Amino acid sequence: MAWWKEAVIYQIYPRSFQDSNGDGIGDLEGIIQRLDYLAGSKDSLGIDAIWLSPVYPSPMFDFGYDISDYEEIDPVFGDIQTFKRLLKEAHKRGIRIIMDLVVNHTSHLHPWFIESRSSVNSPKRDWYIWKQANHNGPPNNWLGAFGGSGWEYDKRTGEYYFHSFLKEQPDLNWRNPDVEDAIFRMMKYWLDMGVDGFRLDVVNLYVKDEFFRNNASYFMKGPRPYDKQVHTYDRDRPEMHGILRRMRKLLDSYSEKRMFVGEIMQDFPGNVLLPATYCGRNDELHLAFNFMFLFSPWKAERFFQIVKDFESALGEDNWPNYTLSNHDFPRHITRYEKGEDTLDRAKLAACMMLTLRGTPFLYYGEEIGMKRQKVPFNKIQDPVGKRYWPFHPGRDPERIPMPWDGSDTTGFTTGKPWLPLYEDSDTLNVESQKQDPNSLFFTYKKLIQIRKDRKSLRKGKLKILLSDDKHALYYRRRDGKEETYIFLNFSSKPVRVSYPRKWNLNQILFSSKNRNASFELEKELDTGDLLLLPNESVIFAK
């Protein structure tokens, strides 16, 4: 089975993970210093791969998602030699490296765009999306996701260029085969270096309508003008599938198989059908992010339906993946916070993520229960937060530096941090949790180890069920003769679950309530009966 199907992938936002030189910004050397925390020793978390948010040179208008050079490392993070050492040290510990690939757009300071905007006759003019004015205004009604028109007028050449996000992030013209060739050469550069894969940013935005038709509008939908448009013509164009199939052939041409996972942008809360279409028949994306967990209420029936729908949409050819938090959305610990139940809910969420069929993506700090933290207006860095505050706080609350210890600088930096440090670091930090066997860190560590030990959890088939009262989710994972059973009680009250009698719940592998082996299972006709404790997650072996 492909490595990425069995892997636990850990997302690092480099600016916020570990600062090694005292400038207040996390860097590659800092990540190298923390590799043993992630994998390679008996005390490590045990993850299999790191997804790095962008570390390329950038003027940082969107903190790395505006790239000015695709084949170098921004000095704030280190240099190419440091990156190569990160690859070497990570691989030594069995950790694979997945790079963020942002190729819907570049920085306006990328040499390609500087040349493109220099003249209407520039050889690279058609590398970006340029159009003449329409009645002295923008060519059509397409909008930018960060606010305003998606078109920016360029006085030098008297035409507009399109940008899906900031005006400092002009969109590439993927209809130009020279653009595709250049991007593929760049991907090969990193793959030849030893990078194990890519996370593709907003992959469904690459191709736009060739006739530049106006988008229709919704009525009474969404807080932003962008949300009120039906994005028929500025994303999800059919030509994108051919690009992905060609890209897949490039990755599959390597003997040690590489992978790519795509971010599929859609109207919130979205659905699972759209990302599934970008996997094709296992000939496009290896994985397409399913973000439905990010919008699910704390209800067993909602998680049950999302899993069922995603499995059905993907079919037998493709592989699921799940995530509860990332750099763009509120951390799930905060979303599901409920007084004394908060820690139990966090442990249950971890159990679900690490036992479902599919590849789990964890976000740094998730394993210690980092909550989202408000950032004062005068300290906001994110352009989204600056534009929409106070209606939208931006994404900074999800990007607070990692609290490694309870010191004044939380072990993250010796200088002034680029964002405020974690306020609860005196009680919640890595060092303290590693000393507490009942901590969330130990829960993640144990669950990841159980996953490694059980092939049924890594690659087994899934049979998922919902309790009659719809408060509990339970499922079987099976590979050959090995079977593993998972029970999740989403209620703050005890729940009795009747499970198929042929399930042989002989051994407890994990219980978030420290249930030991001395339990009783009542037998009723064709079912067994299991009483789950409030907010309990439990794993049985056959």
C-alpha positions as CSV (number, residue, x, y, z in Angstrom):
1,M,0.0,0.0,0.0
2,A,1.2,3.5,-0.8
3,W,2.9,5.2,2.1
4,W,0.6,8.2,2.1
5,K,-2.4,6.0,2.7
6,E,-1.0,4.7,6.0
7,A,0.7,7.9,7.1
8,V,-0.2,10.4,9.8
9,I,0.5,13.8,8.4
10,Y,1.4,16.8,10.6
11,Q,1.0,20.3,9.3
12,I,3.6,22.9,10.4
13,Y,3.1,26.6,10.0
14,P,6.8,27.4,9.9
15,R,6.6,31.0,11.2
16,S,5.0,29.6,14.4
17,F,6.7,26.3,15.2
18,Q,10.2,27.1,16.5
19,D,12.5,30.1,16.2
20,S,16.2,29.2,16.2
21,N,17.9,32.6,15.8
22,G,15.9,35.0,18.1
23,D,14.2,37.1,15.4
24,G,10.7,36.0,16.6
25,I,9.9,34.0,13.5
26,G,10.0,30.2,13.2
27,D,12.4,28.8,10.7
28,L,13.8,25.6,9.2
29,E,16.6,25.2,11.7
30,G,13.9,25.4,14.4
31,I,12.0,22.6,12.8
32,I,15.2,20.5,12.6
33,Q,15.7,21.0,16.3
34,R,12.2,19.7,17.0
35,L,12.2,16.7,14.7
36,D,12.8,14.3,17.6
37,Y,9.6,15.6,19.2
38,L,7.7,14.5,16.1
39,A,9.3,11.1,15.3
40,G,12.4,9.0,15.6
41,S,12.6,8.4,19.4
42,K,10.5,6.5,22.0
43,D,9.3,9.8,23.4
44,S,8.2,11.3,20.1
45,L,4.6,11.8,18.9
46,G,5.2,9.3,16.1
47,I,3.9,11.1,13.0
48,D,5.0,10.0,9.5
49,A,5.1,13.1,7.4
50,I,5.3,16.9,7.7
51,W,3.3,19.3,5.5
52,L,5.2,22.6,5.4
53,S,3.3,25.8,4.7
54,P,5.2,27.9,2.2
55,V,8.9,28.6,2.9
56,Y,9.8,30.1,-0.6
57,P,11.0,33.7,-1.0
58,S,8.1,36.0,-0.6
59,P,7.3,39.7,0.1
60,M,4.9,38.3,2.7
61,F,1.8,40.2,1.7
62,D,0.0,36.9,2.4
63,F,2.7,35.3,4.5
64,G,4.3,33.0,1.9
65,Y,1.3,32.4,-0.3
66,D,2.6,35.1,-2.6
67,I,5.8,33.5,-4.0
68,S,8.5,35.5,-5.7
69,D,10.9,32.5,-6.4
70,Y,9.8,28.9,-6.6
71,E,13.3,27.4,-6.4
72,E,14.7,29.0,-3.3
73,I,14.1,29.4,0.4
74,D,13.1,32.8,2.0
75,P,16.0,34.1,4.2
76,V,13.6,34.4,7.1
77,F,13.4,30.6,7.1
78,G,17.0,29.8,6.2
79,D,18.5,28.8,2.9
80,I,18.4,25.9,0.4
81,Q,21.3,24.1,2.2
82,T,19.2,24.3,5.5
83,F,16.3,22.8,3.6
84,K,18.4,20.0,2.3
85,R,19.6,19.3,5.8
86,L,15.9,19.3,7.0
87,L,15.1,16.7,4.3
88,K,18.1,14.5,5.3
89,E,17.4,14.7,9.0
90,A,13.6,14.1,8.6
91,H,14.2,11.1,6.3
92,K,16.7,9.7,8.8
93,R,13.8,9.7,11.3
94,G,11.3,8.2,8.9
95,I,9.6,11.5,8.3
96,R,8.6,12.5,4.8
97,I,8.4,16.1,3.7
98,I,5.4,17.6,1.8
99,M,5.8,21.1,0.4
100,D,3.1,23.7,-0.1
101,L,2.7,24.4,-3.8
102,V,1.0,27.7,-4.6
103,V,0.7,27.9,-8.4
104,N,-2.7,29.5,-9.0
105,H,-0.9,32.8,-8.6
106,T,2.6,34.2,-7.9
107,S,3.7,37.3,-6.1
108,H,3.5,40.6,-8.1
109,L,7.3,40.7,-7.5
110,H,8.0,37.4,-9.2
111,P,10.3,37.9,-12.3
112,W,7.6,36.3,-14.4
113,F,5.1,38.9,-13.6
114,I,7.6,41.8,-13.7
115,E,8.3,40.8,-17.2
116,S,4.7,40.2,-18.1
117,R,3.5,43.6,-17.0
118,S,6.5,45.4,-18.7
119,S,4.8,45.5,-22.1
120,V,1.8,44.2,-24.0
121,N,4.4,42.6,-26.3
122,S,6.3,40.9,-23.5
123,P,7.1,37.2,-24.2
124,K,5.5,36.4,-20.9
125,R,2.5,38.7,-21.3
126,D,0.2,35.7,-21.7
127,W,1.7,33.9,-18.6
128,Y,-0.9,35.9,-16.6
129,I,-4.5,36.8,-17.2
130,W,-4.7,40.2,-18.9
131,K,-7.8,41.8,-20.4
132,Q,-8.8,45.2,-21.8
133,A,-11.4,47.3,-20.0
134,N,-15.0,46.7,-20.5
135,H,-16.8,50.1,-20.9
136,N,-14.0,51.8,-18.9
137,G,-14.3,49.3,-16.1
138,P,-13.2,45.8,-15.2
139,P,-13.5,43.1,-17.9
140,N,-16.2,41.3,-15.9
141,N,-17.7,41.0,-12.4
142,W,-15.3,38.4,-10.9
143,L,-14.2,39.3,-7.4
144,G,-11.2,38.7,-5.2
145,A,-11.7,36.4,-2.2
146,F,-10.0,38.9,0.1
147,G,-12.3,41.7,-1.0
148,G,-13.0,44.0,-4.0
149,S,-12.8,43.4,-7.7
150,G,-10.7,40.5,-8.9
151,W,-9.3,42.9,-11.5
152,E,-6.5,45.4,-11.0
153,Y,-5.9,48.2,-13.6
154,D,-2.2,48.6,-14.7
155,K,-1.5,52.1,-15.9
156,R,1.7,51.1,-17.6
157,T,0.0,49.0,-20.2
158,G,-3.6,50.2,-19.9
159,E,-5.0,46.7,-19.2
160,Y,-6.4,44.8,-16.2
161,Y,-4.9,41.7,-14.7
162,F,-6.8,39.2,-12.6
163,H,-6.1,38.2,-9.0
164,S,-8.2,35.6,-7.1
165,F,-6.9,37.0,-3.8
166,L,-4.8,40.1,-3.1
167,K,-3.8,42.5,-6.0
168,E,-0.2,41.5,-5.0
169,Q,-1.1,37.9,-6.1
170,P,-1.7,37.9,-9.9
171,D,-3.2,34.7,-11.2
172,L,-1.2,32.6,-13.7
173,N,-2.7,31.7,-17.0
174,W,-2.8,27.9,-17.0
175,R,-4.3,27.9,-20.5
176,N,-0.8,28.8,-21.7
177,P,1.3,25.6,-22.1
178,D,4.5,27.4,-21.3
179,V,3.2,28.1,-17.8
180,E,2.4,24.4,-17.3
181,D,5.9,23.4,-18.6
182,A,7.5,25.9,-16.2
183,I,5.6,24.7,-13.2
184,F,6.2,21.1,-14.0
185,R,10.0,21.8,-14.3
186,M,9.9,23.4,-10.9
187,M,8.1,20.5,-9.4
188,K,10.7,18.1,-10.8
189,Y,13.4,20.3,-9.2
190,W,12.0,19.6,-5.8
191,L,11.1,16.0,-6.4
192,D,14.7,15.3,-7.6
193,M,15.9,16.9,-4.4
194,G,14.0,14.3,-2.5
195,V,10.7,16.1,-1.5
196,D,8.0,13.5,-1.0
197,G,5.0,15.4,-2.3
198,F,3.0,18.6,-2.5
199,R,0.0,20.2,-1.0
200,L,-1.7,22.1,-3.9
201,D,-3.2,25.4,-2.8
202,V,-6.7,26.2,-4.2
203,V,-6.2,23.7,-7.0
204,N,-9.6,24.2,-8.5
205,L,-9.0,27.8,-9.3
206,Y,-6.2,27.3,-11.8
207,V,-8.3,27.5,-15.0
208,K,-10.8,30.3,-15.7
209,D,-13.5,30.5,-18.3
210,E,-12.0,31.2,-21.7
211,F,-14.9,33.6,-22.6
212,F,-14.6,35.5,-19.3
213,R,-18.4,35.3,-18.7
214,N,-19.9,37.0,-15.7
215,N,-20.7,35.0,-12.6
216,A,-24.3,35.0,-11.4
217,S,-25.2,36.2,-7.9
218,Y,-26.9,34.6,-4.9
219,F,-29.4,36.6,-3.0
220,M,-29.1,36.8,0.8
221,K,-26.0,34.6,1.0
222,G,-22.8,35.1,2.8
223,P,-21.3,38.1,4.7
224,R,-18.9,39.1,1.9
225,P,-19.7,40.1,-1.7
226,Y,-17.4,37.2,-2.8
227,D,-19.7,34.8,-1.0
228,K,-22.7,36.2,-2.9
229,Q,-21.4,35.1,-6.3
230,V,-22.0,31.7,-8.0
231,H,-18.4,30.9,-8.9
232,T,-19.2,29.2,-12.2
233,Y,-16.6,30.8,-14.4
234,D,-13.6,31.6,-12.2
235,R,-13.1,28.1,-10.8
236,D,-13.9,24.4,-11.3
237,R,-13.4,24.6,-15.1
238,P,-13.3,21.1,-16.8
239,E,-9.8,21.7,-18.3
240,M,-8.4,21.4,-14.8
241,H,-8.8,17.6,-14.8
242,G,-6.4,17.2,-17.8
243,I,-3.7,19.3,-15.9
244,L,-4.1,17.1,-12.8
245,R,-3.8,13.9,-14.9
246,R,-0.5,15.1,-16.4
247,M,0.7,16.2,-13.0
248,R,-0.1,12.8,-11.6
249,K,1.9,11.1,-14.3
250,L,4.9,13.2,-13.3
251,L,4.7,12.2,-9.6
252,D,4.0,8.5,-10.5
253,S,7.1,8.5,-12.7
254,Y,9.3,8.4,-9.5
255,S,10.2,4.9,-8.3
256,E,9.7,6.0,-4.7
257,K,6.1,7.1,-5.2
258,R,5.4,10.8,-4.4
259,M,2.0,12.2,-3.6
260,F,-0.1,15.3,-3.9
261,V,-3.1,16.5,-2.0
262,G,-5.3,19.3,-3.2
263,E,-7.2,22.1,-1.4
264,I,-10.6,22.4,-3.1
265,M,-12.0,25.9,-2.6
266,Q,-15.8,25.9,-2.4
267,D,-18.7,27.8,-0.7
268,F,-19.0,27.1,3.0
269,P,-19.8,24.7,4.4
270,G,-19.3,22.9,1.1
271,N,-19.8,19.2,0.3
272,V,-17.8,16.1,-0.2
273,L,-18.8,15.6,-3.8
274,L,-16.7,18.4,-5.3
275,P,-13.3,17.3,-3.8
276,A,-14.0,13.7,-4.8
277,T,-14.3,14.7,-8.5
278,Y,-10.7,15.9,-8.4
279,C,-9.4,12.5,-7.7
280,G,-10.8,11.1,-10.9
281,R,-10.4,7.3,-11.2
282,N,-7.3,7.3,-9.1
283,D,-5.5,9.2,-12.0
284,E,-5.7,12.8,-10.7
285,L,-5.1,13.9,-7.1
286,H,-4.0,11.2,-4.7
287,L,-6.0,13.0,-2.0
288,A,-8.5,15.9,-2.1
289,F,-9.1,17.6,1.2
290,N,-12.5,17.0,2.7
291,F,-13.2,20.0,4.9
292,M,-16.6,19.0,6.1
293,F,-15.4,18.1,9.6
294,L,-14.3,21.8,9.9
295,F,-18.0,22.8,9.8
296,S,-19.6,19.8,11.5
297,P,-21.4,20.4,14.9
298,W,-20.5,18.0,17.7
299,K,-23.0,15.4,16.7
300,A,-22.4,11.7,15.9
301,E,-25.0,11.7,13.1
302,R,-23.3,14.6,11.3
303,F,-19.9,12.9,11.4
304,F,-21.5,9.6,10.4
305,Q,-23.1,11.2,7.3
306,I,-20.0,13.0,6.2
307,V,-18.0,9.8,6.3
308,K,-20.7,7.8,4.5
309,D,-21.0,10.5,1.8
310,F,-17.3,10.9,1.3
311,E,-16.7,7.1,1.0
312,S,-19.6,6.9,-1.5
313,A,-18.4,9.9,-3.5
314,L,-14.8,8.6,-3.8
315,G,-15.8,5.1,-4.8
316,E,-13.4,2.1,-4.5
317,D,-10.6,3.7,-6.6
318,N,-9.8,6.5,-4.3
319,W,-8.7,7.1,-0.7
320,P,-10.3,9.4,1.9
321,N,-8.6,11.9,4.2
322,Y,-9.8,13.9,7.2
323,T,-8.8,17.0,9.1
324,L,-10.3,18.9,12.0
325,S,-8.1,22.0,12.0
326,N,-5.6,23.9,9.8
327,H,-4.0,27.3,9.3
328,D,-7.1,28.9,7.8
329,F,-9.9,27.8,10.1
330,P,-10.7,28.0,13.8
331,R,-9.0,25.2,15.9
332,H,-11.4,22.4,16.6
333,I,-10.6,22.4,20.4
334,T,-12.2,25.8,20.5
335,R,-15.1,24.9,18.2
336,Y,-16.0,22.0,20.4
337,E,-15.2,23.6,23.7
338,K,-17.7,22.7,26.5
339,G,-16.5,23.3,30.0
340,E,-15.4,20.1,31.8
341,D,-16.2,18.0,28.7
342,T,-13.6,19.8,26.5
343,L,-10.6,17.5,27.1
344,D,-12.8,14.4,26.7
345,R,-14.1,15.7,23.4
346,A,-10.6,16.4,22.3
347,K,-9.6,12.8,23.1
348,L,-12.6,11.5,21.2
349,A,-11.8,13.7,18.2
350,A,-8.3,12.3,18.2
351,C,-9.6,8.7,18.4
352,M,-11.9,9.3,15.5
353,M,-9.3,11.0,13.3
354,L,-6.7,8.3,13.8
355,T,-9.0,5.3,13.4
356,L,-11.2,6.2,10.4
357,R,-10.4,4.7,7.0
358,G,-8.2,7.4,5.4
359,T,-5.3,9.7,5.9
360,P,-5.4,12.0,8.9
361,F,-4.0,15.5,8.8
362,L,-3.1,17.0,12.2
363,Y,-2.3,20.7,12.7
364,Y,0.6,21.7,15.0
365,G,-0.5,22.2,18.6
366,E,-3.6,20.0,18.1
367,E,-1.9,17.2,20.0
368,I,-1.6,19.4,23.1
369,G,-5.0,21.1,22.8
370,M,-4.0,24.5,21.7
371,K,-7.0,26.8,21.5
372,R,-7.5,29.7,19.1
373,Q,-6.4,32.9,20.7
374,K,-7.7,36.4,20.0
375,V,-5.2,38.8,18.5
376,P,-5.6,42.5,19.3
377,F,-6.2,44.7,16.3
378,N,-2.9,46.5,16.6
379,K,-1.1,43.1,16.4
380,I,-3.0,41.6,13.5
381,Q,-0.8,40.4,10.7
382,D,-3.2,38.6,8.4
383,P,-4.5,40.8,5.5
384,V,-8.0,39.2,5.9
385,G,-8.1,40.2,9.5
386,K,-6.9,43.7,8.7
387,R,-9.6,44.2,6.1
388,Y,-12.6,42.6,7.8
389,W,-11.9,43.3,11.5
390,P,-14.0,43.2,13.7
391,F,-16.4,41.1,11.6
392,H,-13.7,38.6,10.8
393,P,-10.7,38.3,13.1
394,G,-8.5,36.9,10.3
395,R,-6.5,33.7,10.5
396,D,-3.9,34.8,13.1
397,P,-5.8,33.2,16.0
398,E,-4.9,29.8,14.4
399,R,-1.3,30.7,13.9
400,I,-0.1,31.5,17.4
401,P,3.4,30.2,18.2
402,M,3.7,26.7,19.6
403,P,4.1,26.7,23.4
404,W,7.0,24.3,24.2
405,D,7.3,25.1,27.9
406,G,5.9,27.4,30.6
407,S,8.6,30.0,30.4
408,D,8.0,33.7,29.5
409,T,8.9,33.0,25.9
410,T,7.2,29.6,25.8
411,G,10.4,28.0,24.4
412,F,9.5,29.4,21.0
413,T,11.9,32.3,20.7
414,T,14.4,34.5,22.6
415,G,13.2,37.6,20.8
416,K,10.0,39.5,20.0
417,P,7.5,37.0,18.5
418,W,5.8,37.9,15.2
419,L,2.4,37.1,16.8
420,P,1.5,37.2,20.5
421,L,2.7,34.1,22.4
422,Y,0.2,31.6,23.7
423,E,-1.5,33.1,26.8
424,D,-2.1,29.8,28.6
425,S,1.4,28.4,28.1
426,D,2.0,28.3,31.9
427,T,-0.5,25.5,32.2
428,L,-0.7,24.1,28.6
429,N,2.6,23.4,26.9
430,V,4.5,20.4,25.4
431,E,6.9,20.0,28.3
432,S,4.1,19.7,31.0
433,Q,2.0,17.4,28.8
434,K,4.9,15.0,28.2
435,Q,5.1,14.5,32.0
436,D,1.4,13.7,32.4
437,P,0.3,10.2,31.2
438,N,-3.4,11.4,31.2
439,S,-2.6,14.4,28.9
440,L,-3.9,14.9,25.4
441,F,-0.3,14.5,24.1
442,F,-0.2,11.0,25.5
443,T,-3.6,10.2,24.0
444,Y,-2.3,11.2,20.5
445,K,0.9,9.3,21.0
446,K,-0.8,6.2,22.1
447,L,-3.4,6.3,19.3
448,I,-0.8,6.8,16.7
449,Q,1.1,3.8,18.0
450,I,-2.0,1.7,18.0
451,R,-2.6,2.8,14.4
452,K,1.0,1.7,13.5
453,D,0.5,-1.7,15.3
454,R,-2.8,-2.5,13.6
455,K,-2.8,-3.0,9.9
456,S,-6.7,-2.9,10.0
457,L,-6.5,0.7,11.2
458,R,-4.0,1.7,8.5
459,K,-5.6,0.1,5.5
460,G,-8.6,-2.0,6.5
461,K,-12.1,-1.7,5.2
462,L,-14.7,0.3,7.1
463,K,-18.2,-0.7,8.3
464,I,-19.7,2.4,10.1
465,L,-22.9,2.5,12.2
466,L,-24.9,5.0,14.2
467,S,-26.6,4.2,17.5
468,D,-30.3,4.2,17.7
469,D,-30.4,7.3,19.8
470,K,-27.9,8.9,17.3
471,H,-25.5,9.9,20.1
472,A,-22.8,7.3,19.4
473,L,-20.7,6.4,16.3
474,Y,-19.2,3.0,16.1
475,Y,-17.4,1.1,13.4
476,R,-15.3,-1.9,12.4
477,R,-12.0,-1.8,10.5
478,R,-11.0,-5.1,9.0
479,D,-8.0,-6.3,7.0
480,G,-7.9,-10.1,6.5
481,K,-8.5,-11.8,9.8
482,E,-7.5,-8.7,11.9
483,E,-10.5,-6.7,13.1
484,T,-10.5,-3.5,15.2
485,Y,-13.7,-1.9,16.7
486,I,-14.1,1.7,17.6
487,F,-16.9,3.2,19.7
488,L,-17.4,7.0,20.2
489,N,-19.9,8.5,22.5
490,F,-20.6,12.2,21.5
491,S,-23.0,12.7,24.5
492,S,-22.2,14.0,28.0
493,K,-24.4,11.1,29.3
494,P,-23.9,7.3,29.2
495,V,-25.1,5.7,26.0
496,R,-25.9,2.0,25.4
497,V,-24.9,0.7,22.0
498,S,-26.1,-2.6,20.5
499,Y,-23.5,-3.8,18.1
500,P,-23.5,-6.9,15.8
501,R,-23.0,-10.1,17.7
502,K,-20.4,-11.4,15.3
503,W,-18.1,-8.5,16.4
504,N,-15.6,-10.1,18.9
505,L,-14.7,-7.4,21.4
506,N,-12.1,-9.4,23.3
507,Q,-9.5,-6.9,24.2
508,I,-9.4,-3.2,25.1
509,L,-6.6,-1.3,23.3
510,F,-7.6,2.1,24.3
511,S,-10.2,3.9,26.5
512,S,-10.3,7.7,27.0
513,K,-11.8,7.0,30.4
514,N,-9.1,4.4,31.3
515,R,-11.5,1.5,31.2
516,N,-9.6,-1.6,32.0
517,A,-10.0,-5.2,30.8
518,S,-12.6,-6.1,33.5
519,F,-15.7,-5.1,31.6
520,E,-18.9,-6.9,30.8
521,L,-20.8,-7.2,27.5
522,E,-24.4,-8.1,27.7
523,K,-25.7,-10.4,24.9
524,E,-29.1,-9.9,23.5
525,L,-30.3,-12.0,20.5
526,D,-28.1,-11.1,17.5
527,T,-26.4,-8.2,19.2
528,G,-24.0,-7.4,22.0
529,D,-24.6,-4.5,24.4
530,L,-22.0,-2.0,25.4
531,L,-22.5,0.8,27.8
532,L,-20.3,3.8,26.9
533,L,-19.4,6.3,29.5
534,P,-20.0,10.0,28.9
535,N,-17.8,11.4,26.1
536,E,-15.9,8.1,26.0
537,S,-13.9,6.8,23.1
538,V,-12.8,3.1,23.2
539,I,-11.0,0.7,20.9
540,F,-11.3,-3.0,21.0
541,A,-9.4,-5.8,19.3
542,K,-10.9,-9.0,18.1
